[in-house]
């Protein structure tokens, strides 16, 4: 019978990626607020740019959050 994979604690890079993901979500939230505040005062091109940047930051946050929260097993062979 196969043993389940051993999952090591999160690596340093996963912790750093989690921090960057949270920062990306925060920037996306700021983008939403700025778009709502200045939405009527800017041209359509600027409004579209603000919406696109907000969407990209949110999408990056989702991807990085998934990478940071994934349980990566140790792939090193056992020393028998």
Secondary structure as the mmCIF struct_conf table of DSSP 4:
data_model
#
loop_
_struct_conf.conf_type_id
_struct_conf.id
_struct_conf.beg_label_comp_id
_struct_conf.beg_label_asym_id
_struct_conf.beg_label_seq_id
_struct_conf.end_label_comp_id
_struct_conf.end_label_asym_id
_struct_conf.end_label_seq_id
HELX_LH_PP_P HELX_LH_PP_P1 UNK A 2 UNK A 6
STRN STRN1 UNK A 7 UNK A 7
HELX_LH_PP_P HELX_LH_PP_P2 UNK A 8 UNK A 11
HELX_RH_AL_P HELX_RH_AL_P1 UNK A 12 UNK A 38
TURN_TY1_P TURN_TY1_P1 UNK A 39 UNK A 41
BEND BEND1 UNK A 42 UNK A 42
HELX_RH_AL_P HELX_RH_AL_P2 UNK A 44 UNK A 69
HELX_LH_PP_P HELX_LH_PP_P3 UNK A 72 UNK A 72
STRN STRN2 UNK A 73 UNK A 73
HELX_LH_PP_P HELX_LH_PP_P4 UNK A 74 UNK A 74
HELX_LH_PP_P HELX_LH_PP_P5 UNK A 76 UNK A 78
#
